Amino acid sequence: MEEMKRIKNANGTGSVTKTTKRKPYRVRVTDWRTKKRVSLGYYETRKQAMEVLNEYLYNPYDVENSTMTFKGLYRLFIENQKGLVAVGTIKGYENSFKRCKPLHSLIFREIKSPQMQDTVNNLDCSVATKKITKNFLTVLSNYAMELEIMTVNRAKFIRLPKESSKRQKNVFTGYEIQKLWNNIGIQWVDYILIMIYTGMRIGEITELKKENVDLLRRIINGGNKTEKGRHRQIPIHKDIFQLVKGLYESSPTEYLLYNKKWVFEKKKKENKPIRTNYFREKFYKTLEELEMNHKPHDCRKTLATFMNNQKINSVVITDILGHEDISTTNEYYIQSDIEELTVSMDNIKFLNDVN
C-alpha cells in the first residue's frame, strides 16, 4: 500500500501528495468542468509537481484530453475537418503529419516549441515545405486550444530559414531528357516529357481537357495562373506529337492525362482529372527511380532555357510560357549554359586598344 504524505494547499487549489512510487509526487486537482477530483500525473520532484499544479491553476485545461498524443489529436482534428475543407486540404494535412513523425507518440500539450523547431529544422525539404509544415502545426495547436488542452500556441514561435535571394535554376539536361525517352515504357515518363516540351505547370497539365488540344494545328490552347497564361497557345513539338495524339485517343476521360491504373467499370473517376498532389507524388517517385533530382517547375525552366539558347524571340518565349513580361522569364526560369557564357565572354576584346 502506498505511503502518502500530503503537502497542504488552500481549499480548491489542488494538492501535491508524496507516494512511494518511482516518481513519488502526485498532483491532483478538482476538474473545473466535472467538479471531480482528478490526477495530473506523477513527478520526480516536488518542484516539478508544483509547476504542473500552478500551471493548471493559472490556466485550467481539459484534464480528460490532456494526455492525448500528437497522433491522437491529429486523428480527432481530421475527423473534425472532413466536410469543412476541401479534399486537397485534407491531403495536405496528411502529408504534413507524416513529416512530423518525431512528434507522433508525444503527449501534445507537453510538446515544447524547441521540439517543434527541431522537427522543422531536420526536414530535408524546401523552405516552402517547411512553411507548410509550420502552418499545419499552428492549425493543429489552435485546435488543441479549442479543446482547451492547452492555452498557448507554441507553433507560432517556430522560425523558418530565409530563402535564398536568388533561386537556384535546375533544368533537365539533354542527357536526362534522352534518358526519359529511353525509359518511355515507365508509367508517368510520357507525362513528364510533355511537361518539359510544353512548359505547362503541373496544375495546367492535370486540368488540360482534350477539347483544348488541336491535333490538326498542333496547338494546345490555354493554361492558368495569369490572364495571359489562360489565353496562350502552346505549339506541340514534333517530338511529342505522337505521345499527345496517343493520349488524346486513349484517355477515357475528358482530360488528356489520366491515371492508367484507374478502373472505369463504375465510372466513379470518369471525367475527373488526376489530383495535383497525386501527380506530384508520382513525378518525384518516377524521377527518383531514374536517379534524377528535379521539381515539377524545372520542366518550365528547361523549356525557357532551351528556347533562350536557340535565340528564340523573347516575345515568343513569354507567349508560350504565359508570362506577362520577359523579366519573369529571365529572373526565374532561364539558366544560361556555362560554355555559352564562356565563349561569349572570350569574344569580348578587352585588350583591343593595347596592340
Protein Blocks (a to p, Z undefined) as FASTA:
>chain_A
ZZdddddddehiapadddfbfblbccddddfklopacdebjcfbfklmmmmmmmmmmmcc
dfklmmpcfklmmmmmmmmmgojacfklmmmmmmmmmmmmmmmmpcfklpcfklmmmmmm
mpccdfklmmmmmmmmmmmmmmmmmnomafbdfklmpccddddfbdcdddddfklmmmmm
mmmmpghklmmmmmmmnopafklmmmpcfklpcfknopaeddehilmlmmcccdddfklm
mmmmmmmmmmmbfbfbdcfkbcfklommgoiacdfklmmmmmmmmmmmnopacdfklmmm
mmmmmmmmnopafklmmmmnopabfklmmmmmmccdfklmmmmmmmpcfklmmZZ
